[in-house]
C-alpha cells in the first residue's frame, strides 16, 4: 500500500490508487469530493520536495499547462501545497499512453500515425506561439483518451484502426517546459529530456526553439511506424551522440509497408539542422493532413454497397459473417445494418 492511499488533500481530494511513477513525481487516481469526479493527482517525490529547483519546475508545469487551454493538452485543475508536499491536480485520462499502445501493437498504421502526430502538432502550435517549448515529447507523454466519441475502439484492441478525428490525443508532462527568452530554471549546457527522443540541439546543449519539439515528434513517428526509435545504444550518452551526428536509418528498413510519403515527412523532421525541418508545427500539421488525404485516395475505404452474403434479422442485426472486398468480418453478432440505406455492414461504413 502506498503512503498516500486514503489521504485526503485540501479537504477534498482523496487519493485512491497509484497509477505511475516518473522522473520526479508519482501520479495517483484521486476522487474529488467537492465536484464528485475522478481526477489525476501528481505528487512530487519526497526525494525532491526540498529541492528548490525541482519544486519550481513542478510549479512551472502547473503554470504552463494551465496556460495551454487546448483540447489536446491535459487540463490542470488545481495546485496544492500541504503537509510540506506539493500536489498537482489534473484531468484524468481514461486510456493508454502511446508507449503502451506501441508495446501492444508494435507498428501502427500510417493513417493512425499521421492522425496522432497531427493532433500533437495542434497543441504545439499553441505552445510555441506562447513561447513554450515542451522539450520532452515522447510516447510516454502522449495519452489516448478513451470515451464517448473520442477514440476508436480499434486502437485499444478490437481490430479496427483509428478513423480520422475519432481519437483524442492528450499531451502531458510540461514539467521541463522552457519559456523562450527565460533564463530561469535551465542553463546552457544542461541537457533535459529523454535520450531516445532528444533533438540534436538538445544533445549538444544548445539554445532550443520549437523545432526541437518537432524533431522529437519525428522520433515518436518513427517509433510508431517501425516499433523502435531510430537510434539505440547501451547508454543514454551513446544514443544522444547519435542524435547529434548520425543520420537515421530508412524507416522501410524496419517496416516495408511504410508509405513513401509518410517516410518523407519523418525524414524531413529528423534533419540535424532546425532550418532543414518544417518551419513550424502548423506547417508540419499541414503536411501530415495532406499526406493523410493522399493515402485515403490511394487506399479508399471499401464500398459498403459491395457487401454480400448478409442475412438481416429483426432490429437490423446480421448473423452471418460475410466477405466484402477480400475482407472477412469474424464477429457477425455485433454487426448491424442501416435499414434506410439497405442491407450494409455498419463496420464497412466506419
Protein Blocks (a to p, Z undefined) as FASTA:
>chain_A
ZZkgopaghhlaccfbdfbdcfkbccdddddfklopadddddddfklmmmmklmmmmmmm
mmmmmmmgcfkbccdfbdcdeehiacddddddedddfklmmmmnopacfklmmmmmmmmm
mmmmmmmmnopafklacfklpccdddehkacfklnonopacdehiaccddehjllccceh
iaklbcghiacdjfklccfklmnopacdfklmmmmmmmmmmmmmnopafbdcfbfklmmm
mmmmpccddfklmomkbcfklmmmmmmmmpfblklmcfbfklmmmmmmmmmmmmmmmmcc
ddfklpghiacdehhiafbdcdeehiacfblmlpccdfknopcdfklmZZ
